Amino acid sequence: MVIRMESKKKKVKILNLVILLFSATLFLISCTKKQPTEVPEPEKKALSYKEIPIDYESFRKVIGWMSDEEVLVHTGEINNDNLSLFNIFTGEITPIYEAESIILTAIISEDKQQVLIQVVGENGGELRIIDKSGSVMQMLPLETKGFVNVNWNPANKNHIFISYYQSDTEIVVGNWNLETNEVVSIPSASLTPMWYSANLYLYVDNNDDFSLETGDLYMGDIRTNDSLRLKSQVSDFFVHEDTFITYTPSDFADDELLLNYQYPFMVDQSFMAIPKVTMNDRLVFPYLSQAARNTPVYGVFAKEAVQLELKTGDFEFGKLNFDHKTIEPILDLPDNAPISIAKNGKYSLYGWRYESIIDIEQQTIYSLIDMP
């Protein structure tokens, strides 16, 4: 009798264990079914860039970025140039201004709300400032019909440098005050002074050295009209926000150009050497561009030192890495030509007329105009 009772208890325990295991299995299956299925992330599609819908003969150049998606396009016929907004992704083009003259120079304000143009017509030349709708906001008659270099103050848009050659040896450099509509001459031995802040600017005096191998860096102040010598052995420089890079020929290697990196201004961080480029014994400085403060500096660099009067050379688009003193190559380029990085840092205009776009992430170059 005792043996039978123990046998029954064993069977009950085994049955309970089987039921427990079965229930646990059902629970696990149920949980597995309830878990969401992992969906793989969709592949990033390459951006589709559109071509500007105009004839090549009417295309003058792309002026620059008006936003991360729109560029300002300069087109024209005989003695009648126009400006339009072009969306590089949708292909939409919107005319905004008809100059009824030839446009020689154009520059976009830092806030992308205004455009300065130099026009030349039968009645002479003048500077005009227009807004994004094409309304003329201000005008200034010019004494020259030649090309005028302009540099718009990024910190105070009421001040614009204008400079040009008065003769073969004499230059005119002035500060156009938009509030008074007057031009005041400023001290500058360079045709291309660059704004550093609302009141301060920088320029290099190459001391009549055609090779540009020598030079002194100066800072000027429009409030006092004084200038101060800051540094010697500076051939030229790049400045954007607080990023400052000077160019100096190397004392150790004839085929190198030294780049001295300061961030912020006048605080040395690092230096590096890049291949030197010359044209008829004159230094050719690299084209650099930066999207915003404390972001990478991109440029067009020679793969090896080259004299452009002898051969075209091999060039690449790359990023400066001052920590490792190297250029991080991104893609090869057909020519040594200017660049302009969009504010989002994802792509860049490229070319003598900014006729191409470099997609930095995709490491690809696209044409904005249908070449014949």
DODOMI-488930 format. One record per residue (C-alpha): x, y, z; residue in one letter; residue number from 0; chain. Coordinates in pm, whole numbers, plus 32768, in hexadecimal, padded with zeros to 4 digits. Layout:
+------+------+------+------+------+-------+
!    X !    Y !    Z ! resn ! resi ! chain !
+------+------+------+------+------+-------+
!    X !    Y !    Z !    A !  NUM !     A !
...
+------+------+------+------+------+-------+
END
This chain:
+------+------+------+------+------+-------+
!    X !    Y !    Z ! resn ! resi ! chain !
+------+------+------+------+------+-------+
! 8000 ! 8000 ! 8000 !    M !    0 !     A !
! 811E ! 80EC ! 8057 !    V !    1 !     A !
! 81CE ! 8093 ! 7F10 !    I !    2 !     A !
! 8093 ! 80EB ! 7E46 !    R !    3 !     A !
! 8072 ! 823D ! 7EF2 !    M !    4 !     A !
! 81DF ! 8296 ! 7EA7 !    E !    5 !     A !
! 81B1 ! 822A ! 7D3C !    S !    6 !     A !
! 8080 ! 830C ! 7D1A !    K !    7 !     A !
! 813F ! 8431 ! 7DB1 !    K !    8 !     A !
! 825B ! 83FE ! 7CB6 !    K !    9 !     A !
! 8168 ! 83FD ! 7B92 !    K !   10 !     A !
! 80C4 ! 853E ! 7C0F !    V !   11 !     A !
! 8219 ! 85EB ! 7C2F !    K !   12 !     A !
! 827C ! 8580 ! 7AD0 !    I !   13 !     A !
! 812F ! 85F6 ! 7A45 !    L !   14 !     A !
! 8153 ! 8745 ! 7AF4 !    N !   15 !     A !
! 82B4 ! 876A ! 7A68 !    L !   16 !     A !
! 823D ! 871E ! 7908 !    V !   17 !     A !
! 8122 ! 881D ! 7928 !    I !   18 !     A !
! 8217 ! 8920 ! 79AD !    L !   19 !     A !
! 830D ! 88EA ! 7890 !    L !   20 !     A !
! 81F5 ! 88F3 ! 778F !    F !   21 !     A !
! 816E ! 8A38 ! 7820 !    S !   22 !     A !
! 82C8 ! 8AD4 ! 781F !    A !   23 !     A !
! 82F6 ! 8A71 ! 76B3 !    T !   24 !     A !
! 81AA ! 8B0F ! 7653 !    L !   25 !     A !
! 820A ! 8C4C ! 7711 !    F !   26 !     A !
! 8357 ! 8C68 ! 765E !    L !   27 !     A !
! 82B4 ! 8C30 ! 750B !    I !   28 !     A !
! 81B2 ! 8D39 ! 755F !    S !   29 !     A !
! 82C0 ! 8E33 ! 75C3 !    C !   30 !     A !
! 8383 ! 8DED ! 7488 !    T !   31 !     A !
! 8253 ! 8E35 ! 73B1 !    K !   32 !     A !
! 820F ! 8F7B ! 7468 !    K !   33 !     A !
! 836F ! 9003 ! 7434 !    Q !   34 !     A !
! 837A ! 90FA ! 7312 !    P !   35 !     A !
! 842F ! 908D ! 71DB !    T !   36 !     A !
! 856F ! 9152 ! 71A3 !    E !   37 !     A !
! 8554 ! 9217 ! 7060 !    V !   38 !     A !
! 86A2 ! 9262 ! 6FBA !    P !   39 !     A !
! 86EC ! 93D5 ! 6F91 !    E !   40 !     A !
! 86AD ! 944C ! 6E30 !    P !   41 !     A !
! 87E5 ! 9492 ! 6D68 !    E !   42 !     A !
! 883F ! 9600 ! 6D48 !    K !   43 !     A !
! 87E9 ! 9671 ! 6BEB !    K !   44 !     A !
! 88E6 ! 9748 ! 6B37 !    A !   45 !     A !
! 8867 ! 98A9 ! 6B0B !    L !   46 !     A !
! 87F2 ! 98FC ! 69AD !    S !   47 !     A !
! 8883 ! 9A44 ! 6932 !    Y !   48 !     A !
! 87D2 ! 9AFA ! 6819 !    K !   49 !     A !
! 886F ! 9BB7 ! 66F9 !    E !   50 !     A !
! 8822 ! 9D28 ! 66CC !    I !   51 !     A !
! 8718 ! 9D38 ! 65B9 !    P !   52 !     A !
! 87C2 ! 9E3B ! 64DB !    I !   53 !     A !
! 8897 ! 9E34 ! 63A1 !    D !   54 !     A !
! 8A0C ! 9E20 ! 63DA !    Y !   55 !     A !
! 8A3D ! 9F60 ! 630F !    E !   56 !     A !
! 8964 ! A021 ! 6406 !    S !   57 !     A !
! 8A17 ! 9F9E ! 653B !    F !   58 !     A !
! 8B0B ! A08F ! 65DD !    R !   59 !     A !
! 8B4C ! 9FF2 ! 6732 !    K !   60 !     A !
! 8ABB ! 9F82 ! 687D !    V !   61 !     A !
! 8AF3 ! A09B ! 6977 !    I !   62 !     A !
! 8AD1 ! 9FCE ! 6AB5 !    G !   63 !     A !
! 89ED ! 9F33 ! 6BB9 !    W !   64 !     A !
! 88A7 ! 9FDE ! 6C1B !    M !   65 !     A !
! 8845 ! 9EB5 ! 6CF7 !    S !   66 !     A !
! 88A2 ! 9D46 ! 6D1B !    D !   67 !     A !
! 87CD ! 9CFB ! 6BE9 !    E !   68 !     A !
! 87CF ! 9E3A ! 6B19 !    E !   69 !     A !
! 88E3 ! 9EE8 ! 6A59 !    V !   70 !     A !
! 88E9 ! A03A ! 69AE !    L !   71 !     A !
! 891C ! A01A ! 6836 !    V !   72 !     A !
! 89A2 ! A129 ! 674D !    H !   73 !     A !
! 8923 ! A10B ! 65E7 !    T !   74 !     A !
! 8906 ! A1FD ! 64C8 !    G !   75 !     A !
! 88F7 ! A264 ! 6360 !    E !   76 !     A !
! 89A5 ! A389 ! 62B5 !    I !   77 !     A !
! 89B2 ! A4B1 ! 63A9 !    N !   78 !     A !
! 8898 ! A420 ! 647B !    N !   79 !     A !
! 88FA ! A343 ! 659E !    D !   80 !     A !
! 880C ! A2A1 ! 6696 !    N !   81 !     A !
! 880D ! A1FE ! 67EC !    L !   82 !     A !
! 8738 ! A0D1 ! 684C !    S !   83 !     A !
! 870C ! 9FE5 ! 6972 !    L !   84 !     A !
! 873F ! 9E76 ! 691B !    F !   85 !     A !
! 86E4 ! 9D4C ! 69F7 !    N !   86 !     A !
! 87EE ! 9C41 ! 69C1 !    I !   87 !     A !
! 8702 ! 9B26 ! 6A28 !    F !   88 !     A !
! 85B1 ! 9B86 ! 698E !    T !   89 !     A !
! 863C ! 9C33 ! 6859 !    G !   90 !     A !
! 8557 ! 9D5E ! 6891 !    E !   91 !     A !
! 85E6 ! 9EA8 ! 6813 !    I !   92 !     A !
! 8556 ! 9FF9 ! 687D !    T !   93 !     A !
! 85C4 ! A13E ! 67D1 !    P !   94 !     A !
! 85F6 ! A257 ! 68CD !    I !   95 !     A !
! 86AC ! A372 ! 681A !    Y !   96 !     A !
! 86E9 ! A3F9 ! 66BB !    E !   97 !     A !
! 8812 ! A4E6 ! 66B7 !    A !   98 !     A !
! 87E3 ! A576 ! 6556 !    E !   99 !     A !
! 895F ! A591 ! 655F !    S !  100 !     A !
! 8A8F ! A4B2 ! 657C !    I !  101 !     A !
! 8AD0 ! A427 ! 66D8 !    I !  102 !     A !
! 8C46 ! A418 ! 671E !    L !  103 !     A !
! 8C47 ! A3C7 ! 6892 !    T !  104 !     A !
! 8B50 ! A32B ! 6983 !    A !  105 !     A !
! 8B66 ! A2CD ! 6AF2 !    I !  106 !     A !
! 8A65 ! A24A ! 6BEC !    I !  107 !     A !
! 8A41 ! A2DC ! 6D4A !    S !  108 !     A !
! 8A90 ! A1FD ! 6E74 !    E !  109 !     A !
! 891F ! A1E0 ! 6ED5 !    D !  110 !     A !
! 88C4 ! A182 ! 6D6C !    K !  111 !     A !
! 87BB ! A295 ! 6D5D !    Q !  112 !     A !
! 8869 ! A387 ! 6C70 !    Q !  113 !     A !
! 8949 ! A384 ! 6B3E !    V !  114 !     A !
! 8A45 ! A488 ! 6ACF !    L !  115 !     A !
! 8A85 ! A4A4 ! 6959 !    I !  116 !     A !
! 8B6B ! A578 ! 6884 !    Q !  117 !     A !
! 8AC6 ! A5DD ! 673D !    V !  118 !     A !
! 8B5E ! A685 ! 660D !    V !  119 !     A !
! 8A8D ! A72B ! 6500 !    G !  120 !     A !
! 8A94 ! A847 ! 6406 !    E !  121 !     A !
! 8A73 ! A946 ! 651D !    N !  122 !     A !
! 8B96 ! A8BE ! 65E7 !    G !  123 !     A !
! 8BB0 ! A7D2 ! 670B !    G !  124 !     A !
! 8B10 ! A7B9 ! 6860 !    E !  125 !     A !
! 8ADF ! A6D5 ! 6989 !    L !  126 !     A !
! 897F ! A664 ! 69DF !    R !  127 !     A !
! 88FB ! A5AE ! 6B0D !    I !  128 !     A !
! 87C0 ! A4E3 ! 6AD3 !    I !  129 !     A !
! 86ED ! A409 ! 6BB7 !    D !  130 !     A !
! 8675 ! A2A6 ! 6B6F !    K !  131 !     A !
! 8540 ! A329 ! 6ABD !    S !  132 !     A !
! 8615 ! A3F9 ! 69CF !    G !  133 !     A !
! 85C7 ! A550 ! 6A60 !    S !  134 !     A !
! 86EA ! A646 ! 6A4E !    V !  135 !     A !
! 873E ! A6B7 ! 6BAF !    M !  136 !     A !
! 886C ! A796 ! 6B6B !    Q !  137 !     A !
! 894E ! A812 ! 6A53 !    M !  138 !     A !
! 8AAB ! A8A7 ! 6A3C !    L !  139 !     A !
! 8B40 ! A93F ! 68FE !    P !  140 !     A !
! 8C9F ! A8C4 ! 68A9 !    L !  141 !     A !
! 8DC3 ! A980 ! 6812 !    E !  142 !     A !
! 8E3F ! A846 ! 6766 !    T !  143 !     A !
! 8DAD ! A75B ! 6663 !    K !  144 !     A !
! 8EAC ! A652 ! 66BB !    G !  145 !     A !
! 8E7E ! A52A ! 67A0 !    F !  146 !     A !
! 8E42 ! A587 ! 690D !    V !  147 !     A !
! 8EA5 ! A49F ! 6A29 !    N !  148 !     A !
! 8DA5 ! A49C ! 6B45 !    V !  149 !     A !
! 8DAB ! A40B ! 6CA5 !    N !  150 !     A !
! 8C6B ! A421 ! 6D73 !    W !  151 !     A !
! 8C95 ! A43B ! 6EEC !    N !  152 !     A !
! 8BFE ! A2FB ! 6F80 !    P !  153 !     A !
! 8BD5 ! A39A ! 70D8 !    A !  154 !     A !
! 8B46 ! A4E9 ! 7066 !    N !  155 !     A !
! 8A9D ! A4ED ! 6F12 !    K !  156 !     A !
! 8AA2 ! A66A ! 6F07 !    N !  157 !     A !
! 8C13 ! A65F ! 6EA4 !    H !  158 !     A !
! 8CA1 ! A5DF ! 6D5B !    I !  159 !     A !
! 8E07 ! A5F4 ! 6CDB !    F !  160 !     A !
! 8E21 ! A65C ! 6B6F !    I !  161 !     A !
! 8F72 ! A660 ! 6ABD !    S !  162 !     A !
! 8FF4 ! A67A ! 695A !    Y !  163 !     A !
! 9120 ! A6E4 ! 688B !    Y !  164 !     A !
! 9129 ! A85B ! 6847 !    Q !  165 !     A !
! 9253 ! A81F ! 6762 !    S !  166 !     A !
! 934C ! A708 ! 6722 !    D !  167 !     A !
! 9400 ! A757 ! 6867 !    T !  168 !     A !
! 92FF ! A812 ! 693C !    E !  169 !     A !
! 91E2 ! A76F ! 69FC !    I !  170 !     A !
! 90AD ! A807 ! 6A9C !    V !  171 !     A !
! 902F ! A764 ! 6BDD !    V !  172 !     A !
! 8F00 ! A7F1 ! 6C8F !    G !  173 !     A !
! 8DF5 ! A79F ! 6D90 !    N !  174 !     A !
! 8C94 ! A7D6 ! 6D12 !    W !  175 !     A !
! 8BB9 ! A83B ! 6E37 !    N !  176 !     A !
! 8A55 ! A7DF ! 6DD7 !    L !  177 !     A !
! 89BE ! A8B9 ! 6EE7 !    E !  178 !     A !
! 8A5C ! A9F7 ! 6E5D !    T !  179 !     A !
! 8A8E ! A978 ! 6CF7 !    N !  180 !     A !
! 8BF2 ! A9FD ! 6D05 !    E !  181 !     A !
! 8D3C ! A957 ! 6CAF !    V !  182 !     A !
! 8E63 ! A999 ! 6D97 !    V !  183 !     A !
! 8FC4 ! A93E ! 6D2F !    S !  184 !     A !
! 906F ! A844 ! 6E17 !    I !  185 !     A !
! 91DD ! A7E3 ! 6E49 !    P !  186 !     A !
! 9225 ! A6A5 ! 6D86 !    S !  187 !     A !
! 934B ! A63C ! 6CB2 !    A !  188 !     A !
! 9275 ! A520 ! 6C2C !    S !  189 !     A !
! 915B ! A523 ! 6B2F !    L !  190 !     A !
! 90A8 ! A41B ! 6BFE !    T !  191 !     A !
! 9086 ! A482 ! 6D6C !    P !  192 !     A !
! 8FAB ! A392 ! 6E31 !    M !  193 !     A !
! 8EBC ! A3E4 ! 6F4B !    W !  194 !     A !
! 8F08 ! A33B ! 7096 !    Y !  195 !     A !
! 8DFF ! A3DF ! 7173 !    S !  196 !     A !
! 8D08 ! A500 ! 716B !    A !  197 !     A !
! 8E25 ! A5FF ! 716F !    N !  198 !     A !
! 8F6B ! A541 ! 7137 !    L !  199 !     A !
! 8FFE ! A4BE ! 6FF2 !    Y !  200 !     A !
! 9135 ! A405 ! 6F7E !    L !  201 !     A !
! 921B ! A427 ! 6E54 !    Y !  202 !     A !
! 9377 ! A3BF ! 6DE1 !    V !  203 !     A !
! 947E ! A4AC ! 6D59 !    D !  204 !     A !
! 9559 ! A3DF ! 6C6F !    N !  205 !     A !
! 964C ! A504 ! 6C4F !    N !  206 !     A !
! 963E ! A504 ! 6AD1 !    D !  207 !     A !
! 96C1 ! A39F ! 6AC9 !    D !  208 !     A !
! 962F ! A30D ! 6989 !    F !  209 !     A !
! 9672 ! A1AA ! 69FF !    S !  210 !     A !
! 95A2 ! A1E6 ! 6B3C !    L !  211 !     A !
! 96AE ! A127 ! 6BFA !    E !  212 !     A !
! 96C8 ! A23F ! 6CFB !    T !  213 !     A !
! 95C1 ! A309 ! 6DB2 !    G !  214 !     A !
! 954E ! A3AB ! 6EF4 !    D !  215 !     A !
! 93F9 ! A37C ! 6F97 !    L !  216 !     A !
! 9340 ! A4B7 ! 7006 !    Y !  217 !     A !
! 9201 ! A4FF ! 70C5 !    M !  218 !     A !
! 913E ! A63D ! 707A !    G !  219 !     A !
! 902C ! A6EE ! 713E !    D !  220 !     A !
! 8F20 ! A7B6 ! 7085 !    I !  221 !     A !
! 8ED2 ! A87E ! 71C1 !    R !  222 !     A !
! 902C ! A91B ! 71D0 !    T !  223 !     A !
! 90A4 ! A8D9 ! 706C !    N !  224 !     A !
! 91E3 ! A84E ! 7104 !    D !  225 !     A !
! 9291 ! A707 ! 70B6 !    S !  226 !     A !
! 937A ! A62E ! 7186 !    L !  227 !     A !
! 9482 ! A539 ! 710D !    R !  228 !     A !
! 9439 ! A3E8 ! 71B0 !    L !  229 !     A !
! 9529 ! A2EF ! 7117 !    K !  230 !     A !
! 963B ! A2C9 ! 7014 !    S !  231 !     A !
! 9677 ! A1AD ! 6F1D !    Q !  232 !     A !
! 950B ! A191 ! 6EB5 !    V !  233 !     A !
! 94C6 ! A174 ! 6D41 !    S !  234 !     A !
! 934A ! A161 ! 6D58 !    D !  235 !     A !
! 9239 ! A0D8 ! 6E3B !    F !  236 !     A !
! 90E1 ! A03C ! 6E5E !    F !  237 !     A !
! 8FED ! A0C3 ! 6F61 !    V !  238 !     A !
! 8E8E ! A050 ! 6FB7 !    H !  239 !     A !
! 8DE0 ! A08F ! 7103 !    E !  240 !     A !
! 8EF3 ! A042 ! 7204 !    D !  241 !     A !
! 8FBB ! 9F60 ! 711C !    T !  242 !     A !
! 90FD ! 9FFC ! 709B !    F !  243 !     A !
! 9201 ! 9F52 ! 6FBC !    I !  244 !     A !
! 933A ! 9FFB ! 6F35 !    T !  245 !     A !
! 940A ! 9F8E ! 6E08 !    Y !  246 !     A !
! 9586 ! 9F9D ! 6E11 !    T !  247 !     A !
! 9689 ! 9EFE ! 6D2A !    P !  248 !     A !
! 9750 ! 9DF1 ! 6DDE !    S !  249 !     A !
! 98B7 ! 9E3D ! 6E41 !    D !  250 !     A !
! 9909 ! 9CCA ! 6E3C !    F !  251 !     A !
! 9876 ! 9C52 ! 6CF1 !    A !  252 !     A !
! 9852 ! 9D1C ! 6BB1 !    D !  253 !     A !
! 9726 ! 9C4F ! 6B44 !    D !  254 !     A !
! 9653 ! 9C8B ! 6C7E !    E !  255 !     A !
! 9566 ! 9D96 ! 6CFE !    L !  256 !     A !
! 9533 ! 9DB2 ! 6E76 !    L !  257 !     A !
! 93D7 ! 9DE1 ! 6F06 !    L !  258 !     A !
! 93CC ! 9E6F ! 7067 !    N !  259 !     A !
! 927D ! 9E32 ! 7113 !    Y !  260 !     A !
! 91F9 ! 9F1E ! 721E !    Q !  261 !     A !
! 90B6 ! 9EE9 ! 72E0 !    Y !  262 !     A !
! 9047 ! 9FD5 ! 7363 !    P !  263 !     A !
! 90F7 ! A0F1 ! 72AE !    F !  264 !     A !
! 9267 ! A122 ! 730B !    M !  265 !     A !
! 926D ! 9FE6 ! 73E3 !    V !  266 !     A !
! 9351 ! 9EEC ! 7334 !    D !  267 !     A !
! 92C7 ! 9D8A ! 732D !    Q !  268 !     A !
! 938E ! 9CCD ! 7228 !    S !  269 !     A !
! 943A ! 9CDD ! 70D7 !    F !  270 !     A !
! 9466 ! 9BF9 ! 6FAD !    M !  271 !     A !
! 950B ! 9BF3 ! 6E58 !    A !  272 !     A !
! 945D ! 9BC5 ! 6D09 !    I !  273 !     A !
! 94EA ! 9BB0 ! 6BA6 !    P !  274 !     A !
! 9543 ! 9D08 ! 6B1E !    K !  275 !     A !
! 949A ! 9D8A ! 69E2 !    V !  276 !     A !
! 952A ! 9EA5 ! 6910 !    T !  277 !     A !
! 94D9 ! 9F53 ! 67C9 !    M !  278 !     A !
! 95F1 ! A010 ! 6718 !    N !  279 !     A !
! 96BE ! A01A ! 685A !    D !  280 !     A !
! 9597 ! A0A0 ! 6924 !    R !  281 !     A !
! 94F0 ! 9FE4 ! 6A44 !    L !  282 !     A !
! 9393 ! 9F59 ! 6A0B !    V !  283 !     A !
! 92DB ! 9F2C ! 6B54 !    F !  284 !     A !
! 91E5 ! 9E10 ! 6B97 !    P !  285 !     A !
! 906F ! 9E4E ! 6B80 !    Y !  286 !     A !
! 8FDC ! 9E15 ! 6CDB !    L !  287 !     A !
! 8E77 ! 9E1E ! 6D5F !    S !  288 !     A !
! 8DC7 ! 9DDE ! 6EAB !    Q !  289 !     A !
! 8C53 ! 9DB3 ! 6EF1 !    A !  290 !     A !
! 8C42 ! 9E4B ! 704D !    A !  291 !     A !
! 8D09 ! 9E90 ! 7189 !    R !  292 !     A !
! 8DCD ! 9D67 ! 7210 !    N !  293 !     A !
! 8D80 ! 9C86 ! 70E5 !    T !  294 !     A !
! 8E72 ! 9BD9 ! 6FF3 !    P !  295 !     A !
! 8F38 ! 9CAB ! 6EFD !    V !  296 !     A !
! 8F2C ! 9C1F ! 6D9B !    Y !  297 !     A !
! 9008 ! 9C7D ! 6C78 !    G !  298 !     A !
! 9090 ! 9C36 ! 6B1E !    V !  299 !     A !
! 91F4 ! 9BB5 ! 6B37 !    F !  300 !     A !
! 9304 ! 9B45 ! 6A4A !    A !  301 !     A !
! 936E ! 99DC ! 6A75 !    K !  302 !     A !
! 94D5 ! 9A46 ! 6A39 !    E !  303 !     A !
! 958C ! 9B8D ! 69FF !    A !  304 !     A !
! 954B ! 9C1D ! 68A7 !    V !  305 !     A !
! 95A4 ! 9D45 ! 67CA !    Q !  306 !     A !
! 9460 ! 9D8B ! 6711 !    L !  307 !     A !
! 950B ! 9E32 ! 65EA !    E !  308 !     A !
! 95B2 ! 9CE3 ! 65A2 !    L !  309 !     A !
! 9497 ! 9BEE ! 65E9 !    K !  310 !     A !
! 9334 ! 9BED ! 6670 !    T !  311 !     A !
! 9382 ! 9B15 ! 67A0 !    G !  312 !     A !
! 92A5 ! 9A21 ! 6860 !    D !  313 !     A !
! 91B2 ! 9AB0 ! 6960 !    F !  314 !     A !
! 90C5 ! 9A23 ! 6A64 !    E !  315 !     A !
! 8FAD ! 9A95 ! 6B48 !    F !  316 !     A !
! 9004 ! 9A4A ! 6CAF !    G !  317 !     A !
! 8FE5 ! 9AA5 ! 6E1E !    K !  318 !     A !
! 90FD ! 9B3F ! 6EEB !    L !  319 !     A !
! 915B ! 9A74 ! 701D !    N !  320 !     A !
! 9245 ! 9B47 ! 70F0 !    F !  321 !     A !
! 9248 ! 9A48 ! 720B !    D !  322 !     A !
! 92F8 ! 994E ! 712A !    H !  323 !     A !
! 938D ! 9A56 ! 703F !    K !  324 !     A !
! 92F2 ! 99B1 ! 6F0E !    T !  325 !     A !
! 91F5 ! 99EA ! 6DFA !    I !  326 !     A !
! 90D7 ! 98F0 ! 6E03 !    E !  327 !     A !
! 908B ! 98BA ! 6C8F !    P !  328 !     A !
! 8F1E ! 98A6 ! 6C24 !    I !  329 !     A !
! 8F24 ! 98A1 ! 6AA8 !    L !  330 !     A !
! 8FFD ! 98FF ! 697E !    D !  331 !     A !
! 8FB0 ! 9A41 ! 68C4 !    L !  332 !     A !
! 8FEA ! 9AA2 ! 6758 !    P !  333 !     A !
! 9072 ! 9BFD ! 67A9 !    D !  334 !     A !
! 90F4 ! 9CE5 ! 68B7 !    N !  335 !     A !
! 8FB9 ! 9DB7 ! 68E1 !    A !  336 !     A !
! 8EF5 ! 9E66 ! 69FA !    P !  337 !     A !
! 8E01 ! 9DBB ! 6AE8 !    I !  338 !     A !
! 8CE8 ! 9E2F ! 6BCE !    S !  339 !     A !
! 8C5E ! 9D4B ! 6CDF !    I !  340 !     A !
! 8AE8 ! 9D56 ! 6D2D !    A !  341 !     A !
! 8A88 ! 9DB8 ! 6E91 !    K !  342 !     A !
! 8A22 ! 9C52 ! 6EE3 !    N !  343 !     A !
! 8B7D ! 9BD7 ! 6E82 !    G !  344 !     A !
! 8AF6 ! 9AC3 ! 6DA0 !    K !  345 !     A !
! 8B51 ! 9B45 ! 6C47 !    Y !  346 !     A !
! 8C1F ! 9C4D ! 6B9A !    S !  347 !     A !
! 8C15 ! 9D20 ! 6A62 !    L !  348 !     A !
! 8D48 ! 9CEF ! 6988 !    Y !  349 !     A !
! 8DDA ! 9D80 ! 6849 !    G !  350 !     A !
! 8E45 ! 9ECA ! 67B2 !    W !  351 !     A !
! 8CD5 ! 9F1D ! 6786 !    R !  352 !     A !
! 8C59 ! 9E3A ! 689F !    Y !  353 !     A !
! 8BC6 ! 9D62 ! 678E !    E !  354 !     A !
! 8BE3 ! 9C1F ! 6857 !    S !  355 !     A !
! 8B7B ! 9B93 ! 69A9 !    I !  356 !     A !
! 8C4D ! 9AAD ! 6A82 !    I !  357 !     A !
! 8B84 ! 99C0 ! 6B5D !    D !  358 !     A !
! 8C71 ! 9994 ! 6C83 !    I !  359 !     A !
! 8BC2 ! 9864 ! 6D1D !    E !  360 !     A !
! 8B9E ! 97AE ! 6BD1 !    Q !  361 !     A !
! 8CF8 ! 9822 ! 6B5C !    Q !  362 !     A !
! 8C6B ! 9874 ! 6A07 !    T !  363 !     A !
! 8C67 ! 99A4 ! 6924 !    I !  364 !     A !
! 8B38 ! 9A11 ! 6857 !    Y !  365 !     A !
! 8B11 ! 9B17 ! 6746 !    S !  366 !     A !
! 8A0E ! 9C2B ! 6773 !    L !  367 !     A !
! 8A0C ! 9C8D ! 6605 !    I !  368 !     A !
! 89F1 ! 9BBE ! 64C8 !    D !  369 !     A !
! 8B44 ! 9BF0 ! 6424 !    M !  370 !     A !
! 8B52 ! 9BE7 ! 62A7 !    P !  371 !     A !
+------+------+------+------+------+-------+
END
